[in-house]
């Protein structure tokens, strides 16, 4: 209780911490084709248009691998980005800051990432390889080798719980789309294990929406337009199942989420970039609903948040 002057002691504040307000759930999209170095922001619990958050300090590029904790969003590699890792602070706005370097360049490849509260793991290192890197998200420094995927590929869509990271599909070493789903234990190191298959061979860094229990992926791939969403239960193994549909049929889109709601940013539809933002409830199945608009029509972007299932 507060004292007679209405002031709470530190111990009383801590005892009543369940009443503290939670920070807002923030989703960011990274640099993309259509808007060079701009980072955009939405507040996931609401609906509305994106606003400018800041810019990529390391130059233009697209389809970075993304990981995060509650404080930082981290963008790693990407087409044209070589081995650069950079980060932003969700509560601030502004340009990225240098974090370190990946173990190998990712120029002209499309990395993906999974993370829990303390560690991020990134694939697509050096193109269509099976290499996984990891970083400690609260620090800065160079990435270290984690292990290998079951199949060499780049551009996997991703999902994570607080324990497990999932890499779904991508482009394999034969330049073909893959339906392979692998999983890792994020706090370990070592090789991935087969999880199951996607509903179709697809995916080129569509990202993923993820709660602590479920991952949802978009089926859009390369220049193949598809509005299909599929889902998995992260703690189990098995093939993906149909979830519902996006409001449009994009390729080259991206997704992120809070622990409750998935967000989709932009994409390429019939050869044209779009500014669409969709949302859906991860625990349900069903079609996505319009959220608002991006600041520009974008495709080949990346996305991350401060409240996805790995850190919820």
C-alpha positions in Angstrom: 0.0 0.0 0.0 1.2 3.6 -0.5 2.3 5.6 2.5 0.3 8.6 3.9 1.7 10.8 1.2 0.5 8.4 -1.5 4.0 7.2 -2.5 4.6 3.5 -3.1 7.8 1.9 -1.7 9.9 -0.2 -4.1 8.9 -3.4 -2.3 5.2 -2.5 -2.5 5.6 -1.7 -6.2 7.1 -5.1 -6.8 4.5 -7.0 -4.7 1.8 -5.3 -7.0 3.8 -5.9 -10.2 0.9 -7.8 -11.8 -0.9 -4.5 -12.1 1.9 -2.8 -14.0 1.0 -1.8 -17.5 2.5 -4.0 -20.2 4.5 -2.4 -23.0 2.7 -2.2 -26.3 3.2 -5.1 -28.8 5.2 -3.6 -31.7 5.7 -5.1 -35.1 8.5 -3.7 -37.4 9.1 -4.4 -41.1 12.6 -4.0 -42.5 14.0 -2.5 -45.7 12.3 -3.8 -48.8 12.0 -3.4 -52.6 9.7 -0.3 -52.9 11.0 1.7 -50.0 14.8 1.3 -49.8 16.0 1.7 -46.2 12.8 2.6 -44.3 11.7 0.6 -41.2 8.0 0.8 -40.6 6.0 0.2 -37.3 2.5 -0.9 -36.3 1.0 -1.6 -32.9 -0.3 -5.1 -33.1 -3.2 -4.9 -30.7 -4.8 -2.1 -32.7 -5.6 -1.6 -36.4 -4.4 1.3 -38.6 -1.7 2.4 -41.0 2.0 1.9 -40.5 4.3 4.8 -39.5 8.0 5.4 -40.1 10.2 4.0 -37.3 13.7 4.7 -38.7 16.1 3.7 -41.4 18.6 0.9 -42.0 22.0 2.5 -41.3 23.9 -0.1 -43.2 22.5 0.8 -46.7 19.7 -0.7 -48.7 18.8 -4.4 -48.9 15.9 -6.7 -48.4 14.8 -9.9 -46.8 17.0 -9.8 -43.8 16.8 -12.6 -41.2 15.1 -11.3 -38.1 15.3 -12.2 -34.4 14.3 -10.3 -31.3 13.8 -10.1 -27.6 11.4 -7.8 -25.8 13.8 -4.9 -26.1 15.6 -5.3 -29.5 14.7 -6.1 -33.0 17.7 -7.5 -35.0 18.1 -7.7 -38.7 20.8 -10.1 -40.1 22.3 -10.4 -43.6 19.9 -10.3 -46.5 20.2 -9.8 -50.2 22.9 -7.2 -50.7 23.8 -7.0 -47.0 26.7 -9.5 -46.9 27.4 -10.5 -43.3 26.0 -7.4 -41.4 23.9 -7.7 -38.3 22.2 -4.6 -37.0 19.6 -3.8 -34.3 17.0 -1.3 -33.2 15.4 -0.7 -29.8 11.6 -1.2 -30.0 10.8 1.6 -27.5 12.8 4.2 -29.4 12.7 5.0 -33.1 15.5 5.7 -35.3 18.3 4.2 -37.3 19.8 0.8 -36.8 23.1 0.2 -34.8 25.8 -2.2 -35.7 25.6 -5.5 -33.8 28.3 -7.6 -35.4 28.7 -10.1 -38.3 27.4 -13.5 -39.4 29.9 -16.3 -39.9 29.5 -16.0 -43.7 28.0 -13.5 -46.2 24.4 -13.8 -47.1 24.5 -11.6 -50.2 21.8 -12.6 -52.7 20.3 -15.1 -50.2 17.4 -14.9 -47.9 18.0 -15.8 -44.3 15.3 -16.5 -41.7 15.5 -16.4 -37.9 14.0 -17.8 -34.7 14.5 -16.6 -31.2 13.6 -17.0 -27.6 14.1 -14.3 -24.9 17.9 -14.5 -25.0 19.1 -16.2 -28.2 18.5 -15.8 -31.9 19.3 -18.5 -34.5 19.6 -17.7 -38.2 19.7 -19.8 -41.4 20.4 -19.1 -45.0 24.0 -18.3 -44.2 26.0 -18.2 -47.5 23.0 -19.0 -49.7 21.4 -22.5 -50.1 23.4 -24.1 -47.3 22.4 -26.0 -44.2 24.3 -23.6 -41.9 22.7 -22.2 -38.7 24.3 -19.3 -36.8 23.4 -18.0 -33.4 23.7 -14.8 -31.4 22.9 -13.6 -27.9 20.3 -10.9 -28.5 21.0 -8.7 -25.4 24.7 -8.3 -26.3 26.6 -7.3 -29.4 29.2 -9.3 -31.3 29.7 -11.8 -34.1 27.5 -14.9 -34.6 28.7 -18.4 -33.8 28.0 -21.7 -35.5 24.9 -23.5 -34.1 24.6 -26.6 -36.3 23.0 -27.7 -39.6 19.5 -28.0 -41.1 18.5 -31.4 -42.5 18.4 -29.9 -46.0 20.5 -27.2 -47.5 18.2 -24.2 -48.3 17.7 -20.5 -48.0 14.5 -18.5 -47.5 12.8 -20.6 -44.8 9.8 -19.3 -43.1 10.1 -19.5 -39.3 8.2 -20.0 -36.1 9.2 -20.4 -32.5 8.0 -21.2 -29.0 10.0 -20.3 -25.9 11.9 -23.6 -26.4 11.8 -24.6 -30.0 12.6 -23.0 -33.3 11.1 -24.2 -36.6 12.4 -23.6 -40.2 9.8 -24.3 -42.9 10.4 -24.7 -46.6 12.6 -22.4 -48.7 14.7 -22.8 -51.8 17.0 -25.8 -51.8 20.4 -26.3 -53.4 18.7 -27.5 -56.6 16.9 -24.1 -56.8 13.6 -25.8 -56.1 11.1 -24.9 -53.5 11.0 -27.2 -50.5 8.2 -28.4 -48.2 10.6 -29.6 -45.5 10.0 -28.4 -41.9 12.9 -28.8 -39.4 13.1 -27.9 -35.7 15.8 -27.1 -33.2 16.0 -26.5 -29.4 17.0 -22.9 -29.3 19.1 -23.0 -26.1 21.1 -26.0 -27.4 23.5 -26.2 -30.3 23.5 -29.1 -32.8 21.8 -30.2 -35.9 18.1 -29.8 -36.7 15.5 -32.6 -36.7 12.8 -33.3 -39.2 9.4 -32.0 -38.1 7.1 -32.8 -41.1 6.1 -31.1 -44.4 4.3 -28.0 -45.5 1.0 -28.4 -47.4 2.9 -27.7 -50.6 6.5 -27.1 -51.7 6.7 -23.3 -51.3 8.0 -20.4 -49.3 10.5 -17.8 -49.9 10.9 -15.9 -46.7 7.3 -15.3 -46.0 8.1 -15.2 -42.4 5.8 -16.7 -39.8 3.3 -15.7 -37.1 3.9 -17.5 -33.9 2.4 -18.0 -30.4 3.9 -20.1 -27.7 2.1 -23.1 -29.1 1.4 -22.5 -32.8 3.2 -21.3 -36.0 1.3 -19.9 -39.0 2.9 -19.6 -42.5 1.9 -17.9 -45.8 2.0 -20.2 -48.9 3.1 -17.4 -51.3 6.4 -18.3 -53.0 8.7 -16.6 -55.6 6.3 -15.2 -58.2 3.5 -17.7 -57.4 0.6 -15.9 -55.9 -1.3 -17.7 -53.1 -3.5 -16.5 -50.3 -3.3 -19.8 -48.3 -2.2 -19.8 -44.6 -1.1 -23.1 -43.0 -0.3 -23.9 -39.4 1.6 -26.3 -37.1 1.6 -27.1 -33.4 5.2 -26.3 -32.4 5.6 -28.7 -29.5 4.6 -31.7 -31.7 5.8 -33.0 -35.0 3.8 -33.6 -38.1 2.6 -32.0 -41.3 1.1 -28.5 -41.6 -2.7 -28.0 -41.9 -4.8 -25.4 -43.6 -5.5 -22.3 -41.5 -7.4 -19.9 -43.8 -6.7 -17.2 -46.4 -5.1 -13.8 -46.6 -7.1 -10.9 -47.9 -5.0 -10.9 -51.2 -2.8 -13.5 -52.9 0.8 -12.3 -52.5 4.2 -13.6 -53.3 7.3 -12.2 -51.5 5.4 -11.2 -48.4 6.4 -11.2 -44.7 4.8 -11.9 -41.4 5.4 -11.5 -37.7 3.1 -11.5 -34.6 2.4 -11.0 -31.0 1.6 -14.1 -28.9 -2.0 -13.6 -30.0 -2.2 -11.9 -33.4 -0.4 -12.4 -36.7 0.5 -9.5 -39.0 1.2 -9.7 -42.7 3.1 -6.9 -44.5 2.8 -6.2 -48.2 3.9 -8.5 -51.1 3.8 -8.8 -54.8 0.4 -9.4 -56.5 0.1 -9.8 -60.3 3.5 -8.2 -60.7 2.7 -5.1 -58.6 3.8 -4.3 -55.0 1.0 -3.7 -52.5 0.7 -1.8 -49.3 -1.7 -4.2 -47.6 -1.4 -5.1 -43.9 -3.5 -8.1 -42.7 -4.1 -9.6 -39.3 -5.5 -12.9 -37.9 -5.9 -14.6 -34.5 -3.2 -17.3 -34.2 -5.2 -19.5 -31.8 -8.2 -19.8 -34.2 -8.4 -20.8 -37.8 -10.0 -18.6 -40.5 -9.4 -15.9 -42.9 -7.3 -12.8 -42.3 -8.8 -9.3 -42.0 -7.6 -5.9 -43.2 -5.4 -4.1 -40.6 -4.4 -0.9 -42.5 -1.8 0.2 -45.0 2.0 0.4 -45.3 3.6 3.8 -45.9 4.5 2.5 -49.4 3.8 -0.5 -51.5 6.5 -3.1 -50.5 7.6 -6.6 -51.3 10.6 -8.7 -50.2 10.5 -7.1 -46.7 11.2 -8.8 -43.4 9.4 -8.5 -40.1 9.9 -8.9 -36.3 8.2 -8.0 -33.1 8.8 -7.6 -29.3 6.0 -10.0 -28.3 6.0 -13.2 -30.5 5.7 -16.7 -29.0 9.4 -17.1 -28.4 9.5 -14.3 -25.9 5.9 -13.9 -24.7 
